[in-house]
Structure formats: structure tokens, C-alpha cells
Amino acid sequence: MSKKSKALAPIAHVETPVEELTLAGVMELIPGVDVEVAADIVRKGSVVKGAYKKKYAARAAEAGIKSKVAQRSCWDWLAQELAAEALTNGKLDEARFRALLDANGIRHEHWATGEKRTKGWEGRLRMTGRLALQKVVAEQGHLKTAEGAELEAPADWVAKFKN
């Protein structure tokens, strides 16, 4: 069993289903979790399942990472690079993110445009873009930045996501 798997085991097997957790329950269950992240975990009607939110927050909190950005994502190599490249003060910089998608040859002009900008469009754009980038970056072995630099993907990350 890997170190990561052992670290997540106690939290992943909590008897209380995420749907039944309260804000106080999440704060107790995941020491070090950000209050806004904890509130998001118990919020109803999200596209992302609460169980995933709980795992993301637990992984970051156990690693001692206080960043809300880290606690709201899987925080793997690509997530960290995307945060560095396309987030400003924890918010998506749409122009930079779209430039990153362009640099990697991903068509995106039909994502979250005009009247499609309903509540949560930034998160859907970021998640959809990440999934598209994940496939492309795993195949080519590097992430191209908007400026044209190539960031080499770690071999273990490529192996995990290459089809």
C-alpha cells in the first residue's frame, strides 16, 4: 500500500456518509481544513460529489497545505501547474487559461461562452479544460505554457494518465 493510500485510509472509511455531515462534523473529521472548503463539502447541489471534495480536502490538510485551491483539487502535478499558470489570487484567469488550452491544441471556443455562463461556469470550464489537458499532456509528455515553454510531466504522472 502506498504512503498516500495509508494517509487517506482513516478519512476515506468514515462511517458517516458525506451527505449526513455537518459543517462542524467536517471541521472535526478533517483537522486543518479551510472553513470555506468545509462549507463547500456539505453544500448540496454541486457537480462534484462530496466524497471527492472530502478526499481532496483531507489529502491537502494531511500534507499541511492550508491553501483553499489545494484543498479543492486533487493537487497532483497538473493541478499545481494549472494553479501556477492560470489562477490569480485563487480565481481563474480565463484569458490565461484559454491561452494555455490554445498552446496545447485544445479546442475550447464552445465552452462557457455567452449565454452558457450560468452559475459555476468557471469551475466547469476549469474542470473540463483540465480533463482535456490531462489527456494531451500525458500523450505528449509535457505541458506547453501560454508563453511557449514546455514543462516536462513527471514519468509517474504520465504513466497514470496515459491511455
C-alpha angles and dihedrals in degrees: 000000000000124000091250092052092051092049093053098042098088093049097039091057100049111145095223110083114233090244090063097046121110126210089259090048093054091047089053094043095049111037110205096025115143113250093234091050091049090051089050091052092059095039114113126227100037124145090225114071116244091236090062092046089052092050093048093049093045093049092052095041092050089051088052094247110149096183115119088213091059093044090054098052140046086257095214123148095282093046090053093048092047090050090052093046104039111021125088115189089343093306127110113259096212096196093051092045092050090047088053090051090049092050089055095047098250118149109225108148090112094054119100099341132147113331091005089077097103123152110307096020092135092058093046091049091049094047095045091046092049092052091050091046091047091061096043095044092048090052097046096035096230143062116237114217123218087255092055100256117138117225110200114231117229113258094237091052091049091048091052096052104029111107 
